[in-house]
Amino acid sequence: MSRKEVLKDYIRWRGDLSFEQVPLNEVDSAVLCELSYVDYSNVLEPMNPIGPTFQETYQKITEKNCYRLLTAQGGQEDFIQAAAASKRFGSLSLIRSTDVLDVKSTQFSAVTFRLGPETDFIAFRGTDNSIIGWREDFTMSFSRIPAQDLAEKYLRFIMKPDRKFYIGGHSKGGNLAVYAASKLQEDLRGRILGIFALDAPGFSPDVYDMNAIQAVDHLVTSVIPTFDVIGQLFPWKQNHSILINSVQNGILQHDLVSWRVDGPQFSRAEKIDPRAELINGTLREWLNRMDKDRRKIFVTELFESLSAGGAETLEGISESSSISEVVRAMTKISPAAKEAAMDLPRSAWNTSHKMLDELVGQISRREKKQAAEKLDLGKKK
């Protein structure tokens, strides 16, 4: 396979082989996590004990004309269609699908794929296009979120004693996977074969028990693209982190289907995009300048303003009636929230200067080294 190929090309290449023939790999985990974004609510009963195959499920979705992919980008029906048509993914049974959306507090969804007689893959959906989903992402900077507790409960319910499990998720879903596993007692953790955190935010050390998080780190494979911002929010020390290439640019690299593959693995990259480093440095400095209480004030008032016009999704904010209400609400935010907002450009200025100073220092050290080498050569002559 060429390095320009992506997940859909992988399905075409590997799709005729079952998981019993060829075990799960890192690329498979991304395909399954992408399939967790499909809206199954119109074709599967909640928490169905043993469901139809993915191919049968997709056929029902087609017949009912109710296809929705609940990613921030939407679309990608050709990808889902290719997965359904393949032996590798289309033949998998879907088990215990669940979807919880409370517009005031929670966006949570999970589904389990039966890989074989003894093995399942539990996939936690990441952030969709709902405002509450994005609010939860920001809330993790100062508090646990309800979706994390639901992920723990789901994991405990699913993990039957006669089976082994892979766990994974993209974006917030990856955070849920790691968090839920960290809450398990040791005997249950022993049945986890691996955890895949795909461009997933980490954990604020002043909110979470980092010792518990580190206790499952040996199970975690973290995958991030070169323009990584979301996966650099509160990163923790990880033993197995993979930097990969994408066919997209900028923040669009967060989209799983853009990740390049090289056979049964992702196409490896050498370094983070410098533009992403600037953004990450800015966000780190900004968050470090705010304690938990200031973060809470800022996030609460920001998202209350975004919801002021009655919008429940990101697209809903774009409606003219909603925009006017959002703007009106923004003008009424508290001095503390305004101060936090003003800290962001200051953090960007400080970070850019630090990076410039570091670059100048690197150049200076290199020039001094070159001058010393020339002097040494002159002495030898």
C-alpha positions in Angstrom: 0.0 0.0 0.0 1.1 3.6 -0.7 1.6 6.2 2.0 -1.1 8.3 0.4 -3.8 5.7 1.2 -6.3 6.1 4.1 -8.8 4.0 6.1 -11.1 3.3 3.2 -8.2 2.0 1.2 -7.3 -0.2 4.1 -10.8 -1.7 4.2 -10.5 -2.5 0.4 -7.1 -4.1 1.0 -7.7 -6.1 4.2 -11.5 -6.3 4.2 -11.7 -9.9 2.9 -10.0 -11.3 6.0 -11.8 -11.9 9.3 -10.4 -11.0 12.7 -9.9 -14.7 13.5 -7.7 -14.9 10.4 -5.7 -11.7 11.1 -5.9 -10.2 14.6 -6.9 -6.6 15.3 -4.3 -3.9 14.7 -4.1 -0.1 15.3 -5.8 0.7 11.9 -8.7 -1.7 12.7 -9.2 0.2 16.0 -9.7 3.5 14.0 -12.2 1.9 11.7 -14.2 0.6 14.6 -14.1 3.9 16.4 -15.3 5.7 13.3 -18.2 3.2 13.1 -19.2 4.2 16.6 -20.2 7.6 15.2 -23.0 6.0 13.1 -26.4 6.8 14.5 -27.9 3.4 15.3 -30.9 4.8 17.4 -33.5 4.2 14.6 -32.5 0.6 13.9 -31.2 -0.9 17.1 -33.0 -1.4 20.4 -31.1 0.3 23.3 -28.6 -2.0 24.9 -29.6 -4.9 22.6 -28.1 -8.1 24.0 -27.0 -9.6 20.7 -27.6 -7.6 17.6 -27.5 -8.0 13.9 -24.2 -7.7 11.9 -23.0 -4.3 10.9 -23.9 -5.2 7.3 -27.5 -6.0 8.3 -27.6 -2.9 10.4 -26.4 -0.7 7.6 -29.0 -2.3 5.3 -31.8 -1.3 7.8 -30.4 2.2 7.9 -30.5 2.4 4.1 -34.1 1.0 3.9 -35.2 3.6 6.5 -33.2 6.4 4.9 -31.9 7.4 8.3 -28.2 7.5 7.8 -26.3 10.0 10.0 -22.6 10.0 11.0 -22.4 12.0 14.2 -18.9 13.4 13.8 -18.3 17.1 13.8 -17.6 16.8 10.0 -20.6 14.5 9.2 -20.9 12.6 5.9 -18.5 9.8 4.9 -21.3 7.5 3.8 -19.0 5.9 1.2 -16.6 4.9 4.0 -19.4 3.3 6.1 -20.8 1.6 3.0 -17.3 0.1 2.3 -17.0 -1.2 5.9 -20.5 -2.8 5.7 -19.7 -4.5 2.4 -16.4 -6.0 3.8 -16.2 -9.4 5.4 -13.8 -8.0 8.1 -16.2 -5.3 9.4 -19.6 -6.1 7.9 -19.8 -9.5 9.6 -19.3 -8.2 13.1 -22.3 -8.3 15.4 -23.3 -5.1 17.2 -24.0 -5.5 20.9 -25.3 -3.2 23.7 -25.6 -0.1 21.6 -26.4 2.9 23.8 -27.0 6.6 23.1 -27.6 9.2 25.8 -28.1 12.9 25.0 -29.2 15.4 27.7 -28.9 18.9 26.2 -28.1 20.2 29.6 -25.4 17.9 30.8 -24.4 14.8 28.8 -23.5 13.4 25.4 -22.6 9.7 25.6 -22.7 6.8 23.2 -21.0 3.4 23.0 -21.3 0.2 21.0 -19.6 -3.2 21.3 -18.3 -5.2 18.3 -18.0 -9.0 18.6 -14.6 -9.8 17.0 -14.7 -13.5 17.6 -15.7 -16.3 20.0 -13.8 -14.8 22.9 -13.0 -11.2 22.0 -15.0 -7.9 21.8 -14.1 -4.3 20.9 -15.8 -1.7 23.0 -16.0 1.7 21.2 -16.8 4.9 22.9 -18.1 7.7 20.6 -16.2 11.0 20.7 -17.6 14.5 20.6 -20.4 14.9 18.0 -21.8 18.2 16.7 -23.9 18.9 19.8 -23.2 21.9 21.9 -23.3 19.9 25.1 -20.7 17.5 23.7 -18.3 20.3 23.1 -19.2 21.8 26.5 -18.2 18.5 28.2 -14.7 18.6 26.5 -14.1 22.0 28.1 -15.6 21.0 31.4 -13.0 18.3 31.8 -10.5 21.1 32.5 -12.1 21.7 35.9 -14.4 18.7 36.7 -15.3 15.1 35.9 -18.2 14.8 33.4 -21.3 12.6 33.5 -20.1 10.8 30.3 -17.1 9.5 32.2 -19.3 7.9 34.9 -21.5 6.4 32.2 -18.5 5.0 30.4 -17.3 3.3 33.6 -20.8 1.8 34.2 -21.0 0.6 30.6 -17.6 -1.1 30.8 -18.5 -2.9 34.1 -21.8 -4.1 32.6 -20.2 -5.3 29.3 -17.1 -7.1 30.7 -18.4 -10.6 31.2 -15.9 -13.1 32.8 -15.6 -15.4 29.8 -14.4 -12.8 27.4 -11.4 -10.5 26.6 -11.7 -6.9 25.5 -10.2 -4.2 23.4 -11.4 -0.7 24.3 -11.1 2.4 22.2 -12.4 5.8 21.3 -11.6 8.9 19.2 -11.4 12.4 20.7 -13.5 12.5 23.9 -14.2 8.8 23.3 -10.5 8.0 23.8 -10.6 9.9 27.1 -13.6 7.9 28.2 -11.9 4.6 27.3 -8.8 5.4 29.5 -10.9 6.9 32.3 -13.3 3.9 32.5 -10.5 1.4 32.5 -8.6 3.3 35.2 -11.6 2.9 37.5 -11.7 -0.9 37.3 -10.2 -3.2 39.9 -7.1 -5.2 38.9 -8.9 -8.5 38.1 -11.1 -6.7 35.5 -8.2 -4.8 34.0 -6.5 -8.2 33.4 -9.2 -9.0 30.8 -8.3 -5.9 28.8 -6.0 -6.7 25.8 -5.4 -3.0 24.8 -6.8 0.5 24.9 -6.7 2.8 21.9 -6.9 6.5 22.5 -7.1 8.2 19.1 -6.3 11.9 19.2 -7.9 12.0 22.7 -7.6 14.8 25.3 -5.9 13.9 28.5 -6.6 14.6 32.2 -6.1 17.7 34.2 -3.9 16.8 37.2 -5.9 19.0 39.6 -9.1 17.1 38.7 -8.1 13.5 38.2 -6.2 10.8 40.1 -3.2 10.6 37.8 -1.8 7.5 39.7 -4.9 5.6 38.5 -4.5 6.9 35.0 -0.8 5.8 34.9 -1.8 2.4 36.2 -3.4 1.6 32.9 -0.8 3.4 30.7 0.9 0.1 29.8 -2.4 -0.9 28.0 -2.8 2.4 26.1 -1.8 3.0 22.5 -2.1 6.8 21.8 -2.3 7.9 18.2 -2.0 11.5 17.2 -1.6 13.3 13.9 1.1 15.9 13.2 -1.2 18.9 13.6 -2.3 17.8 17.0 -4.2 20.1 19.3 -7.0 18.1 20.9 -4.7 15.3 21.8 -2.3 17.7 23.5 -4.9 19.0 26.0 -3.6 17.9 29.4 -1.4 15.1 28.0 0.0 12.6 30.5 3.3 10.7 30.4 2.6 7.9 27.9 4.8 4.9 27.1 3.3 4.2 23.7 2.4 7.2 21.6 2.4 7.1 17.8 2.7 10.3 15.7 1.2 9.8 12.2 0.6 11.5 8.9 -2.8 12.7 7.5 -3.9 13.7 4.0 -5.6 16.8 5.6 -4.1 20.0 6.9 -4.5 21.9 10.1 -7.2 21.0 12.6 -8.9 18.8 9.9 -6.3 16.2 10.7 -8.4 15.3 13.7 -10.8 13.5 11.4 -10.0 9.7 11.6 -10.8 9.0 7.9 -8.0 11.4 6.9 -5.2 9.3 8.6 -2.7 7.7 6.2 -2.1 4.0 6.4 0.9 1.9 5.5 -0.2 -1.7 5.3 -1.5 -2.8 8.7 -0.3 0.3 10.5 -0.5 4.1 10.3 2.0 6.0 8.3 4.6 7.3 10.9 5.6 11.0 11.1 8.7 12.5 12.7 7.6 15.7 14.4 4.6 17.8 15.4 3.7 20.6 13.1 5.2 23.9 14.4 1.9 25.7 14.0 0.3 23.1 16.3 3.1 23.6 18.8 2.3 27.3 18.9 -1.4 26.7 19.6 -0.6 24.0 22.2 1.9 26.3 24.0 -0.7 29.1 24.0 -3.4 26.8 25.4 -1.1 25.4 28.1 0.0 28.8 29.3 -3.6 30.0 29.2 -4.9 27.1 31.3 -1.9 27.3 33.7 -2.8 30.9 34.4 -6.4 29.9 35.4 -7.3 27.9 38.5 -10.3 25.5 38.4 -12.8 28.1 39.5 -11.8 30.6 36.7 -12.0 27.8 34.2 -15.5 26.9 35.4 -16.7 30.5 35.2 -15.3 30.9 31.7 -16.7 27.6 30.3 -20.1 27.9 32.0 -20.7 31.4 30.7 -19.3 30.7 27.2 -21.6 27.8 26.6 -24.6 29.4 28.2 -24.1 32.2 25.7 -23.7 29.8 22.8 -27.0 28.1 23.8 -28.8 31.4 24.4 -30.7 31.2 21.1 -32.0 27.8 21.7 -29.4 26.0 19.4 -28.5 22.4 20.4 -25.9 21.8 17.7 -23.0 23.8 16.2 -24.9 24.2 13.0 -27.9 25.7 14.9 -25.8 28.6 16.1 -25.4 29.8 12.5 -29.1 30.6 12.2 -29.7 34.3 12.2 -32.1 34.2 15.1 -29.7 32.2 17.2 -26.7 34.4 16.4 -28.4 37.6 17.6 -29.2 35.9 20.9 -25.7 34.6 21.3 -24.2 38.0 20.6 -26.6 39.6 23.2 -25.6 37.0 25.8 -21.9 37.4 25.1 -22.2 41.1 26.0 -23.5 40.2 29.4 -20.8 37.8 30.5 -19.2 38.5 33.9 -15.9 40.5 34.3 -14.2 37.2 35.4 -15.2 35.5 32.2 -14.1 38.5 30.1 -10.7 38.6 31.9 -10.2 34.9 31.1 -11.0 35.5 27.5 -8.5 38.4 27.4 -5.8 36.2 28.8 -5.9 34.0 25.7 -4.3 36.6 23.3 -1.8 37.5 26.1 -0.8 33.8 26.3 -0.4 33.6 22.5 1.9 36.6 22.6 4.0 35.1 25.5 4.2 31.7 23.8 5.3 33.1 20.4 8.0 35.1 22.1 9.3 32.1 24.0 9.3 30.0 20.8 11.2 32.8 19.0 13.7 33.1 21.8 14.2 29.4 21.7 14.7 29.4 17.9 17.2 32.3 18.1 19.0 30.4 20.9 19.2 27.2 18.7 20.6 29.3 15.8 23.1 30.9 18.0 24.3 27.6 19.5 24.6 26.2 16.0 26.7 29.2 14.7 29.0 28.9 17.8 29.5 25.2 17.1 30.3 25.9 13.4 32.7 28.7 14.4 34.5 26.4 16.9 34.8 23.6 14.3 36.3 26.1 11.7 38.8 27.3 14.4 39.7 23.7 15.2 40.3 22.9 11.6 42.4 26.0 11.2 44.6 24.9 14.1 45.1 21.5 12.6 46.3 23.0 9.3 
